[in-house]
């Protein structure tokens, strides 16, 4: 016990003697701030590199089987309406008639919510929405249910890509008539 007390007293005396040799508090604060900035930059670089690797992997995954395309949605035939004009009886010019066009219904697009592709995404300012074709198994990767026999089917998806080239989120698209 006595030797421990002696050691503590010696260390305190040494600290008191070297107090004049320490850097001012403002230098210490600047040094700590620079250390923290450097540390956060390294974390940021790690996140960006991991995101780029994930984006490259997703791109390869999306375009690995470009030979298969989704089957286009079959449109139901719409009956054509024909309007027959009767010859005018009067000598005056016939009244102008509007041509009757068949009404075509466009398929209605149905989309899911966006699913994030990055655990920790860097700040987002601008980006692009890209329509791609992916295997239905991709839906399972974000937690959506897919039947086992449909995993190889191709589906449409919109991928949100930031200006830095990172794929940030994905949503799936289907069509209903």
Secondary structure, 3 states (H helix, E strand, C coil): CHHHHHHHHHHHHHHHHHHHHCCCHHHHHHHHHHHHHHHHHHHHHHHHHHHHHHHHHHHHHHHCCCCCCCCCCCCCCCCCCCCCCCCCCCCCCCCCCCCCCCCCCCCEEEECCCEECCCCCCCCCCEEEEEEEEECHHHHHCCCCCCHHHCCCEEEEEEEEECCCCEEEEEEEEEEC
